[in-house]
């Protein structure tokens, strides 16, 4: 563990103030849905699925930030740590799976080119409100503690409807469970009306179906080609997390081919175990809530590593986009495949590059500004970073070389600098 103060078990102060705005407002405007009307056209279905992908992107930075804040042991925060660390990691990887399953359905419907994960409007801007949840739930980047798990994470994954007065905002659903149920109903309705044309634009060679792994969770990528396979993909998303049946305390590791006794907990129940203290969190770093890049404006060292993290985070999102633009037709036994490399490396970038940069940041005390006065640690901000049109890999390496001057542990064998050298230039 890098030099710095001992991890704290106190609550982290808030470094920003809640905002009613956020990047998701642009997604709502560009791809509107009507909860009262449901899905009656193929465009309605597309809009619902793109908003479903937006919901998944809201979870990933939020859960990663909490996981990174746990002061674990070893070279990487991705390595197995305390019970809470391990459970949150399994949920993050399943959320990545859900993101790709939604995109597979979009590809199968002929809309694969109409969504980009690396897009300024698609990168969450915390604090922001959860889509399709009434009453409103404000999402935060915050240090992991039982209150955060109970008040935000469990509420996000709540399988039943929360108590609410009045109706949700116009066009939105009251719960993510109802939202996904509407998608299933809409798919069934449109498939009955026009089964041939609904799937006519499918490009199966552009779907993500391989090279996924999750040591502590279930599910796997799957090819979507018709109503049945789309229903299976949606069931995997719902059963593992959002909208799960509250009467189901566990779900099969393999949703599609269950084996009796080989189960895991849905996301809500995993978080519940942490909130109830069954799975310990352990010591955590005293990090800010909802940090922003401007908090590091007076510190060249902090700015350098913050910029590196955000660029690497956006590179991972872009790498997924490139994967979905690269046909799998070059995946041939005995030959090197560009596509298969992308499939393996986007998860490797999360595990190796992002986790290691975050570990170095969170183990380093802030040295200037309000964060230093409050004796907080540095932390990643998960903000949009404008990557160059070409030479993205070299851009990351340049940022890393600049940050290494302040944080030498970014270098060395198997360090971030070495890992970036092995990433594709996409």
Helices and strands as residue ranges (DSSP letters): H 24-30, H 42-68, H 83-108, G 112-114, E 128-129, E 138-139, H 146-148, I 149-153, H 154-156, H 176-193, H 195-198, G 204-206, H 227-240, E 251-252, E 263-264, H 267-275, G 293-296, H 300-323, G 328-330, H 338-348, I 349-354, H 355-362, H 369-373, H 392-404, G 408-410, H 416-421
